[in-house]
Amino acid sequence: MAKKRTVQVKVNGREREASVEPRTLLVHFIRDYLGLTGTHVGCDTSNCGACTVVLDGKNVKSCTMFAVQADGSELLTVEGLIKDGQWHPLQEGFKQEHGLQCGFCTPGMLMSTYALLQRNPKPTEEEIRWGISGNLCRCTGYQNIVKAVQYAAGEMANKMTEGVAK
Amino acid sequence: MIAKTSPEVGGMGHPIKRKEDSRFIQGKGNYVDDVRLPGMVYGHMVRSPYAHARLKSINTEKAKQLPGVLAIITGEDLAKANLAWMPTLFFDKQMVLATGKVLFQAQEVAFVVAEDQYTAADAAELVEVEYEELPVLVDPHKATDPDAPILRDDREEKSNHIFHWEVGDRAATDRDFQNAPVKATVHAISQRCHPAPLETCGCVADFNKATEKLTVYLTSQAPHAHRTLFALVGGIPEQNIRVLSPDIGGGFGNKVPIYPGYVCAVVASLTLGVPVKWIETRSENLQSTGFARDYHMTAEIAADKNGKVKALRVKTLADHGAFNAAAQPTKFPAGLFSVCTGSYDFENSFCEVDGVYTNKAPGGIAYRCSFRITEAAYLIERAIDVLAAELKMDPAEFRRKNFIQPDKFPYKTPLGWTYDSGNYEGALDKALEMVGYRELRKEQEEKRKKGELMGIGISSFTEAVGAGPAHTFDIAGIKMFDSAEIRVHPTGKAICRMGTKSQGQGHETTYAQIVAQELGIPASDVIIEEGDTDTAPYGLGTYASRSTPTSGAATAMAARKIRDKAKEIAAHLLECSEADLEWETGKFFVKGAPSKSKTIQEIAFAAYTNIPEGLEAGLEAVNYYDPPNLTFPFGAYICVVDIDKGTGEVKVRRFVAVDDCGNVINPMIVEGQIHGGLTEGLAIAFMQLIDYDENGNVQGGTLMDYLIPTAVETPHWETGSTCTPSPHHPFGAKGVGESPNVGSPAAFVNAVVDALSHLGVKHIDMPITPWKVWKVLKEKGVVS
């Protein structure tokens, strides 16, 4: 066993640290050391995207990184989407448009589409489909996930407009 | 007719948003891998690299010396407790950990337990296993050859043949074929594939040595049945076993069987007295747990010159892998495959199935289908198209000519099923209209002139779901009824528990809507709990689209018992006789004096505070529902494809799905299920295959090569519905979750074959990859 290393991250706005083996995958760090079990593991080949988190503004598959590589970074997981008790428009969109069934892919989908909407606030259907092409869902057939993202994009645009009007 | 409730009550037919969503979208779901108990340790499986080999020795010394390793369990260890083998759900047994030899690649050989999952995996690498390779049997068609290696030397019968099963009138069917002027044959493989729910299988086994109670957190679609099997096989008193099936990340049949990893985790926890977690990897999931299908089928249809079908003859070879671990009712070795006469009115039929062993992973389970119905629906819908092409008839017209007519229900099929209700032409007409069938056929004609490849495929499938009835259906001897228990609290809110278990189907919402419909208690005031065998009434679980037909029915029946008692209380409160009372959603009122009424909430309060003399306190009921028959949902699907001549790539341009599942509880949830099932059907038709090379090496063992469609490959689904209620279900529902997976593969394949039919193509086996299509195009001289 290699010597443990301390990994410090700011996760969902909070400074956290833990001492881990250098080979510890980021997803295990998040789940087992930080206790944030919303981030899931669905495969062992980086295909399914259930483990997607946002690292320094970009969506990454946390099963494909070591925790030590995230040292000093800012992490957003599904648990951090809610702000002041208010759901993120994506969370609202997934519920309103029935964008989930078993819920296992949902956290990864939310984080991928969160990053997508940061990059591209008005994605077309095709852009949404490509944006979630690294996230597998076995239940929904994706159609309502696309609608959920469109719902969120609309809500976020409305909020922007309201903000400007004020 | 179902009375319409207000949106506030949210009874049947309302597309209310799902109650379960809140926790999932906040990352607060509780899946088995999220369970963390004090002192918990981790298991890891050592697996065989060979498909068939003698096990010469297992050396665990090095592994044991690794710091953090707590135990290593081998087949020899389990044999001492008589647990090296366990019964499958279908009259066979399966090795928990190998003794003597291994029979498929990735078979379980040893179970390592360590303080953390990384150490457990390290130690598994250090377990030294010596194998002596044996000849491998991969091709099921060679299983009964005289020179085939006998795989199961544990069995008395020295043969790889497992069973022969037949149903129908062979003589009459053969006679029809002798006399028939028109015949068509199709050889079709429903290929080996895997349900691959996004959450893999796993458990946390927690044996408390002080209380002697075993709690197992389990990815289980059937927690009660699993508890009983743990008791029967493991010898643990059933009252001391609690199976908890928390949130389940998709099942699709994969989580019906009991797997060796579960047994090993339980044994390890019994031995060590600490909680043991075992979660399989995706590769382990694909390589070793319940595969589906692997049916090698031939269908022949005899018809008259006008295209009226007379007889159907089906012969099938079923590859079950190393152990017959099929999860299906015990009277049906080939499940409900004999529903293969489909939506058509045959006079005579005969169906036979032979099962064999090969050196492959054991199964086969019902992958999003009611026990082999997908195979059956695919076969008949393919065969009907082949015959229509033979007669040069339009496939829609041909179907119309041969449908069982609406006035013939209940309809007894020549293979023994009684369909409850149906209107196949109605669904097909709607689908044809939605898709614009005539215009598409014209377009196809134009395109053919220009050398472009476009196809239209139809599937008019019939499903058979909702097992029981108990007189016909059981799993491992346990009858297939299901249950619901409703407790109404003093303030008029309720908690209900069922014997089923949602894996994403939305039970927490739909069952609450049934209660809302029946009692007028708003769905938002009703909590649904499933999956805890200590609290929920006994049931057989969720698969085969059985939740609504069984536990859904039980919910309505229990609610009606509560309504009966509520009426007694209302009469007491209103000082009238029960005969003077009438029910309107949510309240009883005095006939002719509607202002004199008591709401269900007032009655519930009285049930605890102002009980009429002679009546028991409380307002609760339980029902164990044994359905009188299966239900038979159906639908008409139409797929339009364009084929790229250069690459062989098939593009699904449109897909129209008209489903009829009787009365609908929540149309939003039904539509979601249809989308999901169609996507799995697409995957089966074009992508998913668990293949093996000649040495028995699995070729579809990771998500790198077992392909699951992403949002990019998945087309936009167009859905529609007709409504033909089940006459025997308490609220006329039929079940729907599996219809799209059952009905769609044939529509996809029929569309591709239709696009190539003018080239003389009659059939292409699934999965239809671009390479396969390109080869056909090359063979036919379309590409050079």
Chai-1 contact restraints between the chains, C-beta under 6 A:
chainA,res_idxA,chainB,res_idxB,connection_type,confidence,min_distance_angstrom,max_distance_angstrom,comment,restraint_id
A,T37,B,D34,contact,1.0,0.0,6.0,A-B,restraint_1
A,G38,B,G27,contact,1.0,0.0,6.0,A-B,restraint_2
A,G42,B,L198,contact,1.0,0.0,6.0,A-B,restraint_3
A,C43,B,R282,contact,1.0,0.0,6.0,A-B,restraint_4
A,C43,B,L703,contact,1.0,0.0,6.0,A-B,restraint_5
A,D44,B,T281,contact,1.0,0.0,6.0,A-B,restraint_6
A,D44,B,R282,contact,1.0,0.0,6.0,A-B,restraint_7
A,D44,B,S283,contact,1.0,0.0,6.0,A-B,restraint_8
A,T45,B,T702,contact,1.0,0.0,6.0,A-B,restraint_9
A,T45,B,L703,contact,1.0,0.0,6.0,A-B,restraint_10
A,T45,B,M704,contact,1.0,0.0,6.0,A-B,restraint_11
A,N47,B,L703,contact,1.0,0.0,6.0,A-B,restraint_12
A,V78,B,G27,contact,1.0,0.0,6.0,A-B,restraint_13
A,E79,B,G27,contact,1.0,0.0,6.0,A-B,restraint_14
A,Q91,B,I25,contact,1.0,0.0,6.0,A-B,restraint_15
A,F94,B,I25,contact,1.0,0.0,6.0,A-B,restraint_16
A,K95,B,K17,contact,1.0,0.0,6.0,A-B,restraint_17
A,K95,B,D21,contact,1.0,0.0,6.0,A-B,restraint_18
A,H98,B,M668,contact,1.0,0.0,6.0,A-B,restraint_19
A,H98,B,G672,contact,1.0,0.0,6.0,A-B,restraint_20
A,L100,B,F24,contact,1.0,0.0,6.0,A-B,restraint_21
A,Q101,B,G504,contact,1.0,0.0,6.0,A-B,restraint_22
A,C102,B,G249,contact,1.0,0.0,6.0,A-B,restraint_23
A,C102,B,G250,contact,1.0,0.0,6.0,A-B,restraint_24
A,C102,B,Q503,contact,1.0,0.0,6.0,A-B,restraint_25
A,C102,B,G504,contact,1.0,0.0,6.0,A-B,restraint_26
A,G103,B,F24,contact,1.0,0.0,6.0,A-B,restraint_27
A,G103,B,G29,contact,1.0,0.0,6.0,A-B,restraint_28
A,F104,B,L198,contact,1.0,0.0,6.0,A-B,restraint_29
A,F104,B,E199,contact,1.0,0.0,6.0,A-B,restraint_30
A,F104,B,G249,contact,1.0,0.0,6.0,A-B,restraint_31
A,C105,B,L198,contact,1.0,0.0,6.0,A-B,restraint_32
A,T106,B,F24,contact,1.0,0.0,6.0,A-B,restraint_33
A,P107,B,G27,contact,1.0,0.0,6.0,A-B,restraint_34
A,R129,B,A711,contact,1.0,0.0,6.0,A-B,restraint_35
A,R129,B,V712,contact,1.0,0.0,6.0,A-B,restraint_36
A,I132,B,A711,contact,1.0,0.0,6.0,A-B,restraint_37
A,S133,B,T710,contact,1.0,0.0,6.0,A-B,restraint_38
A,S133,B,A711,contact,1.0,0.0,6.0,A-B,restraint_39
A,S133,B,V712,contact,1.0,0.0,6.0,A-B,restraint_40
A,L136,B,I708,contact,1.0,0.0,6.0,A-B,restraint_41
A,R138,B,P197,contact,1.0,0.0,6.0,A-B,restraint_42
A,R138,B,L198,contact,1.0,0.0,6.0,A-B,restraint_43
A,R138,B,G250,contact,1.0,0.0,6.0,A-B,restraint_44
A,C139,B,G250,contact,1.0,0.0,6.0,A-B,restraint_45
A,C139,B,G504,contact,1.0,0.0,6.0,A-B,restraint_46
A,C139,B,G676,contact,1.0,0.0,6.0,A-B,restraint_47
A,T140,B,H675,contact,1.0,0.0,6.0,A-B,restraint_48
A,T140,B,G676,contact,1.0,0.0,6.0,A-B,restraint_49
A,G141,B,H675,contact,1.0,0.0,6.0,A-B,restraint_50
A,G141,B,G676,contact,1.0,0.0,6.0,A-B,restraint_51
A,G141,B,L678,contact,1.0,0.0,6.0,A-B,restraint_52
A,G141,B,T679,contact,1.0,0.0,6.0,A-B,restraint_53
A,G141,B,T714,contact,1.0,0.0,6.0,A-B,restraint_54
A,Y142,B,A711,contact,1.0,0.0,6.0,A-B,restraint_55
A,Y142,B,T714,contact,1.0,0.0,6.0,A-B,restraint_56
A,Q143,B,H675,contact,1.0,0.0,6.0,A-B,restraint_57
A,Q143,B,W717,contact,1.0,0.0,6.0,A-B,restraint_58
